[in-house]
C-alpha cells in the first residue's frame, strides 16, 4: 500500500519561528546540506551582528562563514535586506534564505545576486509533510542557487556593461568634438550637451520637427526628423509630403541632392544628407573630416528647409 503525502501548516509543526524552527534547523543541518549541496557545521543561533541577530551562523568545509535567515511566511523585502546586511556584517561567503513561499520578484533578485556578486545565495522553500499517521517531516526545496552558468552569465554581463560604458564614453567625446565645430558655424545646436546616444537633436522651432545628427560606426548624417508622436503617422506623412512638394526648390537652396525617406511603415519620416566617411569608430584624429562635412550639411539644410517649415500647416 502506498500512502499519500499530506501537507501540514508550518506553524502546527514549528509554532514559533525563533524558538522552534530556528532551533530545529540548527540541530538538523543535514537538511540544509542536502538541499544546498554544502557541508555546513558548527551552527550558532541568534548570533549578534551590530543591532541585529542572525538566525543561524554556520561554517562550511573551508571554515568560511555562512548566514541563514529563516522565515515561516512568504518572502518579503525586509528579510531580503536583512539577509544581505547579515552577509556583509559577518563577512560571509554564502547566504541561505529559507521561506514558506517565495514571491517571483525575490526569486529574480536572488538569481541576480548570484550573477552580480561573488558571494553565493540560496533561496529555499520549507514545507512540512506526513504520510498517514507518520510524524511530520520537513521538505526543503532549492528554488534558486549559485551555478557555473549563473557565474558565467554574471561575468558576461559585466563585460557587456564595461563595453557599453566604453562605447558611451567614445560617443560623448565624439559629440563634444562635433559641437565645438558646430558652435563656430551656427547656433542651432548651441544649447545641446554631448550625448551618450548615437544622435543629438534640437528643435526646428516647430513642434514635431527636429534637426538631428546621427552617427554610426562608419558614417554620420545630418537630418530633419519628422515625428509628431505615437499614433501620429498621418501627420508625419502630411508634413513630409508638403515639404517634398518643394523638393526641387529645397535641393537647389541646399546645393545638392537629399535623401527623402517617407518611411510609411515607421513611426517617423526624415530628410537627410549622409556623409559616408569616418563614423565614431574611426581614429579620433580623423573625426573632424566627417564632422566638418556634417556641420556644412546641417547649416545648408537649415537654410534650405526653414522657410518651408515655417509655412507648414499640419
N, C-alpha and C positions, 0 to 999 in steps of 0.2 A: 504494500500500500504506500502510495506517495502522498505526503502531506502538502498542504497549501500554505504558502507564505502569507502571513498576516502582518501588516504594518501597525506599529503601535505609536501613539503620540509620545514624542520625546520627553515631555515633562512628566509622563507617567513612569518613565524609567529613571530619569535624572531630574527630580523636581527643582533643584537649584543649580544654576549654571556653574557658579564658582565652587560651591561646597561639594556638589555631587559629580557633575560632568567633568570638570577640570581635574578633580582628584582621581576619578576613574581613568581619564586619559593618561595621566602621569603614571598610573600603576599598570597601564596596558599599552606601552609604547609600541609593542609589536603590531598593533592595529594600524598605527600611523605608518610604521615602517613598511607594512605590506602594501599600503595604498600609495606611498610615495616612492618606494624603492630605496629609501635612505636607511641608514643604520644608526638610529638615534639612541642615546643612553643618557644617564645622569640627569633626569628631568628635575627641575625645581619649579614649584608653583608660586604664583603671586610674587614673582621676582621684581623688586623695585628698580625703576629707572626714572630718576627725577621725581616728578609728581605723579607718575603712573606706575601701575603694577602690571607686568606682563603675565598672562595666564600661565604659560609654561615656557621655560627656557631649557633647552637640551643641548647636547653636544653630538656632532657627527663623528665619523670614524677618524677624521683628521684633528679632532678636538676643537673644531670651529663651532661658534655659537649658532643655534637655530631657534627662532622665536615662533611660538604657536599661539594664535588667537582663536578662542572658541566663541561661538555664537549660536545658541539654540533657537534661532529665529532666522528670518530671511536676511540676506546680506544688506548692509547699508553703508552709506558714505562714511559715517562716523567710525565704524570698525575698520574700514579700509585705511582711513587716515591714521588710526592707531597702529595698525599693522606696520605701515611704512615708518612711523615715528619710532616704534619699538626696534625695528630693524636697524635704523640709523643709530639710535641711542645705545644699543647693545653691540654695535659693530658686528652684526650678524651677517652670515653668508647666505642664509636662506630664511624664508618666512612661510609659515603654513597658516592658512585661514580655513577654519572648519565652520561650516554653516548648515542650517537646516535646509535652506534652498538659496540659490544664487540668482540674482537679477542679471539679465543679459548685459547691462552696462558694466557690471562688476566682473563678469567673465571676460569681457573685452578689455577691461582695464588691467586685469592680471595677465592676460595674454600679452598686452602691450608692454607691461613691466618686464616680462621675460625677454622681450626683444630689445628693450631700451637700456636696461641696466645690467650690471654684472652679477648681482645677487639673483638667487633662484626663488621663484614664487610658486606656491601650490595653493589651489583652491579646491577644497574637499567638501563633499556633501555627506552629512551624517544622517542615517536613518536607523530606526530600531525595528526589528522584526522578530517573529517567532513562528514556529510551526506547531500547530496543535496546542498542546499544553506545555510546550518547552519553555525554558527560561528565555527572557528577551536576549537578543543578540545584536551587536552593532553591525551595520552595513555602511562602510565608508567607501565612497566613490570619488575618484580623482576627476574633477571637471576640467581643470587646467593645470599644467605643469611645464617646467622647462624642457627643452629638447634641443638637439643639434640643429633641427630645422628652424626653430624659433631664433636661436642664436645667429644662425647664418642669415636669416631674414633681417634680423636687427642690424647686423653688420652691413648688409646691402643697403638698408635704408639710410644708415649713417653715411655711407659712401655717396648715395644719391643726394642726401642733404648737403654734403660738402661740395659736391659737384654743382648743385643748384646755387649755393652761396657764391662759388667762384664765378658762375655764369652771371649772376645778378651783379656782382662787383664789376665784371667786364662790361655789362650793359650800362651800368651807371657811368663808368668812365667814358664810354662811347658817347653817351648823350651830353656829358659835360663838355667834351671836345666839340661836338656839333653845335651846341648852344653858344659857345664862345664865338664861333664863326658866324652863326645866325644873327646874334645880337649886334654884330658890327654892320649888318646889312639891313635888318628890318626889326621892328618892334613886335612883330606878330607873335613870337614865342618868348618875348622878353620876361614874362611873369611865370614861365613854366620851369619847374625844377627837374633835374635829371631823374630819370625813372629806372627801375629795375626791370621794367617790361620792355618788350621789343617794339614799343611805339611811344611817342609823345604826341600830345594833342592840344589844340587850342581852338576856341570858338571862332567862327567867322563873324560873329555878331548876330547871326540869325540862328535861332534855336533849331537843333537837329542837323546843322551843317558845321563840320569842323575841318580845320586844316591839320593834317597829321603827317608825321614822319613815321615810317615803319622800316625796320632793318631786319635782315636775315643774315645767314652766315656769309653769303656771297653777293648780296646786293642791298640797296636801300631805295626807298621810294618816297616821293612827295605826293600827297593826295588830298583831294576834297572828299570827305567821307559823309555820306548822307544817311542818317539814322535818326528817325523821329521817335524811336522806341519800339517796344514789343507791340505786335498786332497793328503796326502802322505801315505795313508793306506797301499798300496802295499810295499812301502819302509819299513814301520814299520814291516810288516809281514815277509819280506825278512830278516831283521836283526834278528828278533826273531827266525826264523827258522834256521838261521845259528848258533846262539847260542844254540838252542835246539838240534842241531845235535851233540853237545858236552856235552849233559846233564849229562851223567854218569861221565865224567871226571870232570865237574864243581862241581857236588854234592859231588864227592869224595874229591875234594880240599876244598869244603865248610865244609865238615864234617857232612852232613845230607841232608835230602830231602828239596827241594824248591818247591814253587808253580809256575808253568809255565802257565801264563794266556795270551793266544794268543788274546783273546777278538776281534774276527773278525768283530763284528758289532760295535765296539767302535773306537774312534779316535786313541787310543794308545794300546800298549802291555806292559806287565811287568812281571818281575820275582821277587818274594817276599818271605820273611820269616815273618810270622805273629806271634806276641807274644800276646797270648790271656789272658793277665792279666793286671790290673791296667792301664786303659786309663786315660785321663785327668780329668775324674770325680771322680777318686779315691782320698782318702785323700792325701794331699800333701806329708806327710811323707812316703807314700807308693810308690810314683812315682819312686824313684831310682831303685827299684827291676826290673820293666819292662824296664826302660831306660837303665840299665846296660845290660840286655839281648838284647835289640835292638841294642845297640852300638857293642856288641860282634858279632851279626849277620851282621851288616854293615861292620865291619872290615874283617870278613871272606868272605863276598860277594865280596868286592873289590878285595881281593887277589885271589879269585877263578875266577872272571869274567874278570878282566883287561887283562890278556894275550890273551883271545879270542876276547875281544872288539877291541884290537889294530890290530887284523887280519881281522876285518870286511871290506868288500868291498861292500858298498851299495850306 
